[in-house]
């Protein structure tokens, strides 16, 4: 019995030693093959962040983004032309300039959006990057700012009438979408590219305005007949294109040799539309690819 037990132990020991020897040979062989392939084989298909492939910003780029915008509107003299039309060829308008009395206030709105960009970048000097891109932004729900105001004043004209004038003004501006064309200038720090931008913008806007003038007059000398109180309303609604200038800054970060993340701030100042001034501030985050 003792002889059989020792033989079994011997066989098990030899079997274990065989497994260990085979494992050592496999590991040694695998190590030799890994050395033949070099470090890149062990890292996989991605290059390290220090690789020049993460620092090459030249070429065509395309991407998509989500955004959050704040619309600011100064309605100012947005209904002045409507009031001037109602009171055209009247003494009160010629002398008192009623259409210039109204100075409406400011209003704003916020909206989320999404869009895309397409551009081209070129390295003019080491790390100095110039580029040109176009963007388009659509809103999930179009931001709409509105304002309403009333005003009453009296004014005596040279013909002896004392006028009592009531003004009621309303205006609304809805921004549907907009596009930009921007020049960019950046300075790269490895896989990071901060940049500044300047360009032009065009937006589709809906503008709705209304003005009501209520007027009566009496002769201060009691000679001329009174003018009874009456009202007249003038409205105007239109869809138009608002043009403006755009400026801002952003940061691109390369996460793969041809994929980058983008974060930026953009300010657009639009030209007045019917006396209404508007600007837009937008923050964006997105992802892009480089070819």
Secondary structure as UniProt FT lines:
FT   HELIX           2..37
FT   HELIX           39..43
FT   TURN            49..50
FT   HELIX           52..54
FT   STRAND          59..76
FT   TURN            77..79
FT   HELIX           80..86
FT   TURN            87..89
FT   HELIX           91..96
FT   HELIX           98..100
FT   STRAND          104..125
FT   TURN            126..127
FT   STRAND          128..139
FT   STRAND          144..156
FT   TURN            158..159
FT   STRAND          161..189
FT   TURN            190..191
FT   STRAND          192..219
FT   TURN            220..221
FT   STRAND          227..256
FT   TURN            257..258
FT   STRAND          259..273
FT   TURN            274..275
FT   STRAND          276..290
//
